């Protein structure tokens, strides 16, 4: 079997480094990526295992052993941010080595490179997906930033391949380590379940199509909600702001965001799949105020589903959307408020950007292409 000349001999693949498979409360882009990539690999005849984290605060529930052709193995870990990854990855590495679960190990997060080194010693081929310069993220304390910075040396040298989702992080690694790395952007195309009647999630949140701005993501400093909330509060509009997500662990930052007294701001909690897609499809605009991103799968999905995009002017966002988004200066609340007001005053122009943006990302970012390229690298 082959796809565009790529060998399709079945592979034994194990994947870890994300929080939950399938995504659930506290999940992020890494979980979304796994949910898109792994079932597609399984559908091509490969034996795929996803390693899932179980946290102490999780409600007792029936654990899934398989979903969409992907086998699921779950291990308990702690709630402490950062340490949950180390403990879980240690258990996963031991499990793979002891029971010879797979030959190809797909890892997310450069902080896991130390485990990749151990797996390489036991003859495994490891492939690490890196979405950015993790030690620059404000969510981490100094000791975590130091660990992630030091881990980057392992990332560059121990794996069979390192795959970046954006050209900017890849360029930084190439200059620093004088090595070539792989680049595979995320896909944008998602299944959308169309409904003739008003989608149930809109009814639950008491919102109407085209009458709200939308944000989807974790409530952490990197995502810039401390700029978005006051910018929206300053607007004179009847439209609402729907914030989907939350903090993976209770945090003072999330508590500060939730202290807003603006009744137009709706905290929708953690939502996934069709509910999020319906919110994107019916939003007046999707807003992404992040200070740092890799290639944002949320922006790509929202644009693909036809939402006008308002986002920070960081290079990764400009790479994703080119001239088909409304940009504000990163970290500038006043400029974000101005752009939100500009969007409100020009609904026709926003819809024109939405149509052009949907066509642009649909043509450039395909999940089928993502899977084919991963398959080619795994077989290389």
C-alpha positions in Angstrom: 0.0 0.0 0.0 1.2 3.5 -0.7 0.1 7.1 -0.6 1.8 9.4 -3.1 4.8 7.1 -3.2 5.0 6.8 0.6 5.4 3.3 2.0 2.3 2.2 3.9 3.6 -0.8 5.7 1.7 -0.9 9.1 3.6 0.8 11.9 3.4 0.4 15.6 3.0 3.9 17.0 2.7 5.2 20.6 1.9 8.8 21.3 2.2 10.9 24.5 2.9 14.4 25.7 -0.7 15.7 25.6 -3.1 15.8 28.6 -6.1 13.9 27.5 -7.3 11.6 24.7 -10.0 12.4 23.8 -9.8 16.1 24.8 -11.6 17.0 28.0 -11.6 19.7 30.7 -8.2 21.4 30.8 -7.1 20.2 27.3 -5.3 22.5 24.9 -3.8 22.5 21.4 -1.7 19.4 21.9 -4.8 17.4 22.7 -6.6 18.8 19.7 -3.6 17.8 17.5 -3.5 14.3 18.9 -7.3 13.9 18.3 -6.9 14.9 14.6 -3.6 13.0 13.9 -3.9 9.7 15.7 -7.3 8.5 14.3 -6.2 9.3 10.8 -3.0 7.2 11.3 -5.1 4.4 12.7 -7.4 4.6 9.7 -4.4 4.0 7.4 -3.8 0.6 9.0 -1.3 1.5 11.7 -1.4 0.2 15.3 -1.8 3.4 17.4 -1.7 3.9 21.2 -2.6 7.2 22.9 -1.3 7.6 26.5 -3.9 9.5 28.5 -3.4 11.3 31.8 -5.8 10.8 34.8 -5.8 13.6 37.4 -6.8 13.2 41.1 -9.6 15.8 40.7 -11.3 14.0 37.9 -14.7 12.6 38.5 -14.9 8.7 38.5 -15.9 7.6 35.0 -15.7 4.7 32.8 -12.4 4.7 31.0 -12.2 4.3 27.3 -9.9 1.6 26.0 -10.3 2.5 22.4 -11.7 5.4 20.3 -11.8 5.9 16.6 -9.4 3.0 16.1 -6.8 4.3 18.6 -6.0 2.2 21.7 -6.0 4.2 24.9 -3.8 3.6 27.9 -4.3 5.8 31.0 -2.0 6.5 33.9 -2.5 8.6 37.0 -0.5 11.7 37.6 -0.5 14.7 40.0 -2.2 18.0 39.6 0.9 20.2 40.0 1.6 21.9 36.7 4.8 20.7 35.1 5.3 17.8 37.5 2.2 16.1 36.1 4.0 15.8 32.8 7.2 14.4 34.3 5.4 11.8 36.3 3.1 10.7 33.5 5.9 10.6 30.9 8.0 8.5 33.3 5.2 6.0 33.6 4.6 6.0 29.8 8.3 5.5 29.0 8.6 2.6 31.4 5.4 1.0 30.0 6.7 1.3 26.4 10.1 -0.1 27.1 8.9 -2.9 29.5 6.1 -4.2 27.3 7.6 -3.2 23.9 4.4 -1.4 23.0 5.6 0.4 19.8 8.5 1.1 17.5 7.6 4.6 16.5 7.1 7.0 19.4 5.4 10.4 18.7 6.0 12.9 21.5 4.7 16.4 22.1 6.4 19.0 24.2 10.2 19.5 24.2 10.2 19.1 28.0 9.7 15.4 27.2 13.0 15.0 25.3 14.7 13.5 28.3 12.3 10.6 27.9 12.9 10.5 24.2 16.6 9.9 25.0 15.7 6.9 27.2 13.5 5.5 24.5 16.3 5.9 21.9 18.6 3.9 24.1 16.1 1.0 23.8 16.0 1.2 20.1 12.9 3.2 19.6 12.5 5.8 16.9 11.3 9.0 18.5 9.6 12.0 16.7 9.0 15.1 18.7 6.4 17.8 17.7 7.6 21.2 18.9 5.2 24.2 18.5 7.4 27.0 19.9 10.0 28.2 22.3 8.4 26.9 25.4 10.8 28.6 27.8 9.6 32.0 26.7 6.0 31.3 27.9 5.0 33.4 30.8 2.9 30.7 32.4 6.1 28.9 33.6 8.0 29.7 36.8 11.8 30.4 36.4 12.8 26.8 37.2 10.4 25.4 34.6 11.7 27.8 32.0 15.3 26.7 32.8 14.4 23.1 32.5 12.7 23.7 29.1 15.6 25.7 27.9 18.1 23.0 28.8 15.7 20.3 27.3 16.0 22.1 24.0 19.6 20.7 23.6 18.2 17.2 23.9 15.4 18.1 21.6 17.8 19.1 18.9 20.0 16.0 19.1 18.4 12.9 20.4 15.3 12.3 18.3 14.9 10.6 14.9 13.2 13.8 13.8 11.9 17.1 15.3 8.7 18.4 13.6 7.7 22.1 13.9 4.3 23.4 13.2 5.6 26.9 12.3 8.5 28.2 10.4 9.6 30.7 13.0 10.3 28.3 15.8 12.1 26.0 13.3 14.2 28.9 12.1 15.2 29.7 15.7 16.3 26.0 16.3 18.1 25.9 12.9 20.2 29.0 13.7 20.9 27.9 17.2 21.9 24.3 16.5 23.0 24.5 12.9 20.7 21.7 11.9 17.8 21.2 9.6 14.4 20.3 11.1 11.1 19.2 9.6 8.1 21.5 9.2 4.4 20.4 9.0 1.7 23.0 9.7 -1.6 22.0 11.3 -4.7 21.3 9.2 -7.7 23.7 9.2 -10.4 21.5 7.7 -12.8 20.1 10.3 -16.2 18.3 10.0 -19.1 20.6 10.7 -22.5 19.3 11.6 -24.9 21.7 10.0 -28.2 22.4 11.6 -31.2 24.2 10.1 -32.5 25.2 13.5 -30.7 27.3 16.1 -27.8 25.2 17.5 -28.5 24.0 21.0 -25.3 25.5 22.4 -26.3 29.0 21.4 -29.7 28.5 23.1 -28.0 27.2 26.2 -25.7 30.3 26.4 -28.6 32.7 25.4 -26.8 34.1 22.4 -27.8 34.7 18.8 -25.9 34.1 15.6 -23.7 37.1 14.7 -24.2 38.7 18.1 -21.1 37.8 20.0 -17.3 37.8 19.8 -15.6 34.4 20.6 -12.4 33.2 22.3 -11.5 29.6 22.8 -8.5 28.5 24.9 -6.9 28.1 28.2 -7.0 30.9 30.8 -3.3 31.5 31.1 -1.2 34.7 30.7 0.1 33.6 27.3 -3.4 33.8 25.8 -3.8 37.5 26.6 -7.3 37.5 28.2 -6.0 40.3 30.5 -6.0 42.5 27.4 -9.2 41.2 25.8 -11.5 41.5 28.7 -10.8 45.2 29.5 -10.7 46.0 25.8 -14.2 44.5 25.4 -15.5 46.2 28.6 -14.6 49.6 27.0 -16.9 49.0 24.0 -20.4 50.4 23.7 -22.2 47.5 22.1 -25.0 45.0 22.8 -22.9 42.2 21.4 -21.5 39.7 23.9 -18.1 38.2 24.5 -18.1 34.4 24.9 -15.0 32.9 26.6 -14.7 29.1 26.1 -12.2 27.2 28.3 -10.6 27.8 31.6 -7.4 27.1 33.5 -6.1 23.5 33.5 -5.6 24.0 37.3 -7.2 26.6 39.5 -5.2 29.8 39.3 -5.2 33.4 40.5 -5.0 34.5 36.8 -8.3 32.8 36.0 -9.9 34.2 39.2 -8.9 37.7 38.1 -10.4 37.3 34.7 -13.7 36.0 36.2 -14.0 39.1 38.4 -15.3 41.1 35.6 -18.6 42.8 36.4 -19.6 43.1 32.7 -22.8 41.1 32.2 -22.1 40.9 28.4 -19.1 38.5 29.1 -20.2 34.9 29.2 -18.0 32.2 30.6 -19.0 29.0 28.7 -16.7 26.6 30.4 -14.8 23.8 28.6 -16.5 22.8 25.3 -15.2 20.6 22.5 -16.0 19.4 19.1 -19.4 20.2 17.5 -20.3 22.8 20.2 -17.1 24.8 19.6 -17.5 24.5 15.8 -21.1 25.9 16.0 -19.9 28.8 18.2 -17.2 29.5 15.6 -19.5 29.3 12.7 -22.0 31.7 14.2 -19.6 34.2 15.8 -19.5 37.9 14.7 -15.7 37.5 15.0 -13.2 35.2 16.6 -10.6 37.0 18.8 -7.2 35.6 19.6 -5.2 38.0 21.8 -2.2 35.6 22.5 1.2 37.0 23.1 2.9 33.8 22.0 1.7 30.9 19.8 2.9 28.2 17.5 0.6 27.8 14.6 -2.8 28.2 16.3 -5.2 25.4 15.3 -8.0 27.4 16.8 -7.5 30.3 14.5 -7.3 27.9 11.5 -10.5 26.1 12.5 -12.4 29.3 13.2 -11.3 30.8 9.9 -12.1 27.6 8.0 -15.6 27.7 9.4 -16.1 31.2 8.2 -15.5 33.4 11.3 -13.8 36.7 10.8 -10.5 36.7 12.7 -9.2 39.4 15.0 -5.8 38.6 16.4 -2.4 39.8 17.8 0.1 40.8 15.1 2.7 38.1 16.1 4.4 36.5 13.1 2.8 33.1 13.6 -0.7 34.6 13.3 0.3 36.6 10.2 1.7 33.4 8.7 -1.6 31.6 9.3 -3.9 34.4 8.1 -1.8 36.6 5.8 -4.0 39.6 4.9 -7.2 38.0 5.8 -7.4 39.0 9.5 -7.8 42.2 11.5 -4.6 42.6 13.5 -3.8 44.6 16.7 -0.5 45.3 18.3 0.4 42.5 20.7 -0.1 43.5 24.3 -1.8 46.8 23.5 -5.3 46.9 25.1 -6.2 50.2 23.6 -5.3 49.0 20.1 -7.3 45.8 20.6 -10.3 47.9 21.8 -9.9 50.1 18.7 -9.8 47.1 16.4 -12.9 45.6 18.0 -14.7 48.9 17.5 -13.5 49.0 13.9 -14.9 45.5 13.4 -18.3 46.5 14.8 -18.5 49.5 12.5 -17.7 47.5 9.3 -19.7 44.2 9.2 -19.5 44.0 5.4 -15.7 44.3 5.5 -15.5 41.7 8.2 -17.5 39.3 6.2 -15.4 39.9 3.1 -12.3 39.0 5.3 -14.1 35.9 6.5 -14.9 34.6 3.1 -11.3 35.2 1.8 -9.8 33.8 5.0 -11.9 30.6 4.8 -10.7 30.0 1.2 -7.1 30.8 2.1 -6.7 28.4 5.1 -8.8 25.7 3.4 -6.4 25.7 0.4 -3.2 25.8 2.5 -3.9 23.7 5.6 -5.2 20.1 5.2 -5.2 17.4 7.9 -4.9 14.7 5.2 -1.7 16.3 4.1 -0.5 16.5 7.7 -1.0 12.8 8.2 0.7 11.9 4.9 3.7 14.0 5.8 4.0 12.5 9.3 3.7 9.0 7.7 6.6 9.9 5.3 8.8 11.1 8.1 8.0 8.0 10.3 9.1 5.8 7.3 12.1 7.8 6.5 
